[in-house]
């Protein structure tokens, strides 16, 4: 069965404000970042449209102390025990090379030490940088659609393991033995786009403008009460420090 690739517009048109500016890209060592403002007009552009200026820059990764912000965990893919009282939320982009490094290097260490032992619940949030990564949003939609069939993490891992392209998503759906007709319909549905848009808005509310970014804190009901955020990929030692401080 042939599956239609995701539609080019990843956000409902009624939710989009588009501005025409210049796109600038330079080298980065620790994160894929946006220079677009995170307050005021924070609506995301449609794919294919002129979008807010995106900049990649080399900067140190620091843990920023927060006051009392929270992250809504409802509906987000998670790893770990529901009883875990400490959470790590990662805002990620499937086309960001540093997010790939996070998934292949950092997450396995955190999973072994804290997730599999029931200490931490890990939560995935989407933050596709659509102005510089044309396949980030379609990949996020494909992961969400696989998730609706209980295979989010399998698709998530496969997306980071393969060069992203439109034809990849139906290929992976077949390999994962998903209901292809249902998957195809989902790729063009508004629901996964709305969920991604909510994640982006939440990231911007927290002052996050790049990926990967991590929010660590205590879980209270369906929210994570944040104690700090790392903008860029932190070291495993930095994660340990934050988690251990919350265990005391």
C-alpha positions in Angstrom: 0.0 0.0 0.0 1.3 3.5 -0.9 1.3 6.0 2.0 1.0 9.7 1.2 3.9 11.6 2.8 3.1 14.3 5.4 1.5 17.5 4.1 4.0 20.3 3.8 2.1 22.5 6.3 2.7 21.1 9.7 0.7 23.7 11.8 -3.0 24.5 11.3 -3.1 27.6 9.1 -5.4 29.4 11.5 -2.6 29.1 14.2 0.1 30.6 12.1 1.6 34.1 11.7 4.2 34.4 9.0 6.8 37.1 8.7 9.4 37.6 5.9 12.9 37.9 7.3 16.4 36.7 6.4 17.7 33.2 7.3 21.1 33.1 8.8 23.0 29.9 9.6 26.5 29.5 11.2 28.4 26.8 13.1 27.3 25.4 16.5 29.0 23.0 18.9 26.4 22.2 21.5 22.9 22.9 20.3 20.7 23.8 17.3 19.3 27.2 18.3 16.9 29.9 17.1 17.5 33.6 17.5 13.8 34.3 17.1 12.3 36.0 20.2 10.5 33.8 22.6 8.0 36.3 23.9 5.4 38.4 22.3 4.6 37.0 18.8 5.6 33.4 19.3 3.6 31.8 16.5 5.5 29.3 14.4 5.7 29.6 10.5 4.4 27.2 8.1 6.9 25.0 6.3 7.8 26.4 2.9 7.0 30.0 4.0 9.6 32.7 4.8 10.3 32.3 8.5 11.9 34.0 11.5 15.7 34.2 11.4 17.4 31.1 12.8 21.0 31.2 14.0 23.3 28.4 15.1 26.0 29.6 17.5 28.7 28.1 19.7 27.9 28.7 23.4 28.5 27.0 26.7 25.8 24.7 28.2 24.7 26.1 31.5 22.0 25.1 33.9 19.7 28.1 34.4 17.9 28.4 37.7 14.1 28.9 37.4 11.5 30.2 39.8 8.3 28.2 39.7 7.6 27.3 36.0 5.9 24.0 35.2 5.7 21.7 32.2 2.5 20.0 31.3 3.1 16.2 30.9 -0.3 15.2 29.5 -0.2 13.3 26.3 3.6 13.3 26.0 5.5 10.1 25.3 7.3 8.9 28.4 9.9 6.3 29.6 10.0 5.1 33.1 7.7 4.4 36.1 4.5 6.4 36.6 5.5 6.4 40.2 8.7 8.3 39.6 8.8 11.7 41.4 11.6 13.2 39.3 11.2 14.1 35.7 13.5 15.0 32.8 11.8 16.7 29.9 13.7 16.9 26.6 12.7 19.3 23.9 14.1 17.7 20.7 14.3 18.1 16.9 14.7 15.0 14.8 17.0 16.7 12.3 19.3 18.3 14.9 22.6 16.4 15.1 23.0 17.3 18.8 19.6 15.8 19.5 20.8 12.6 17.8 23.9 12.6 20.0 21.7 13.1 23.0 19.6 10.0 22.1 22.5 7.8 21.3 25.0 8.9 24.0 23.2 10.6 26.9 19.8 8.9 27.1 21.2 5.4 27.4 23.3 6.4 30.4 20.3 8.2 32.1 18.1 5.2 31.2 20.4 2.7 32.8 21.1 4.7 36.0 17.8 6.4 36.6 14.9 5.5 34.3 15.1 1.7 34.5 15.6 1.9 38.3 12.4 3.9 38.8 13.9 7.1 39.9 13.3 9.3 36.8 10.5 9.6 34.3 11.8 10.8 30.9 9.4 12.9 28.8 9.8 13.7 25.1 8.6 17.1 23.7 8.8 18.2 20.1 10.6 21.4 19.1 11.2 21.2 15.3 13.3 24.1 14.1 11.3 24.5 10.9 13.3 27.3 9.4 16.6 25.3 9.2 15.4 21.7 9.4 12.8 21.0 6.6 12.2 17.4 7.7 12.0 17.9 11.5 8.3 18.6 11.6 7.3 15.7 9.2 9.4 13.4 11.3 7.7 14.6 14.5 4.3 14.0 12.9 5.4 10.5 11.8 6.5 9.7 15.4 3.2 10.9 16.8 1.3 8.8 14.3 3.3 5.7 15.2 2.6 6.6 18.8 -1.2 6.5 18.2 -0.6 2.8 17.4 1.6 2.2 20.4 5.0 2.3 18.6 6.3 5.8 19.3 9.6 4.8 20.8 10.3 2.4 17.9 9.6 5.1 15.4 11.5 7.7 17.5 14.7 5.5 17.5 14.4 4.7 13.8 14.0 8.4 12.8 17.3 9.3 14.6 19.0 6.3 12.9 18.1 7.2 9.3 18.6 10.2 7.0 15.2 12.0 7.0 13.2 12.2 3.8 9.5 12.1 2.8 9.7 8.5 1.6 11.2 7.3 4.9 8.1 7.6 7.0 5.9 5.1 5.0 8.9 2.7 4.8 9.3 2.7 8.6 5.6 2.3 9.0 5.8 -0.9 7.0 8.8 -2.1 8.9 7.1 -1.5 12.2 4.0 -3.3 10.8 1.7 -0.4 11.5 -1.8 -0.2 10.1 -0.7 1.7 7.0 -4.1 3.1 6.1 -4.5 4.5 9.6 -0.9 5.8 9.5 -1.5 7.6 6.2 -4.6 9.3 7.5 -2.8 10.4 10.6 0.0 12.0 8.6 -2.5 14.4 7.2 -4.6 14.9 10.3 -4.6 18.1 12.3 -4.2 16.4 15.7 -0.5 15.7 15.7 0.2 19.1 14.3 -1.7 20.7 17.1 0.2 18.6 19.7 3.6 19.7 18.2 2.4 23.3 18.2 1.6 23.0 21.9 5.1 21.7 22.6 6.7 24.5 20.7 4.6 27.1 22.6 5.5 25.5 25.9 9.2 25.6 25.0 9.0 29.3 24.2 7.1 30.0 27.4 10.1 28.5 29.2 12.5 30.7 27.3 13.8 27.8 25.2 15.0 28.6 21.7 17.2 25.6 20.8 17.5 21.9 20.8 18.2 19.8 22.7 17.0 21.5 25.8 16.3 19.7 29.1 14.0 20.7 32.0 14.5 18.8 35.2 12.2 18.9 38.2 9.7 17.2 40.5 6.6 15.6 39.2 3.4 16.6 40.8 0.3 15.0 39.2 0.4 15.8 35.4 3.0 18.6 35.8 6.7 18.8 36.2 7.6 21.6 38.6 10.9 22.8 37.1 14.0 23.4 39.1 16.4 24.0 36.2 16.8 23.9 32.5 19.9 23.1 30.4 19.9 24.8 27.0 22.0 22.5 24.9 23.1 18.9 25.6 24.4 18.7 29.2 27.0 16.2 30.3 25.8 13.1 32.1 27.5 14.4 35.2 25.4 17.6 35.0 22.2 15.5 34.8 23.4 13.4 37.8 24.0 16.6 39.8 20.4 17.8 39.2 18.8 14.5 39.8 20.7 13.8 43.0 19.9 17.2 44.3 16.2 16.4 43.9 16.5 13.0 45.6 17.7 14.6 48.9 
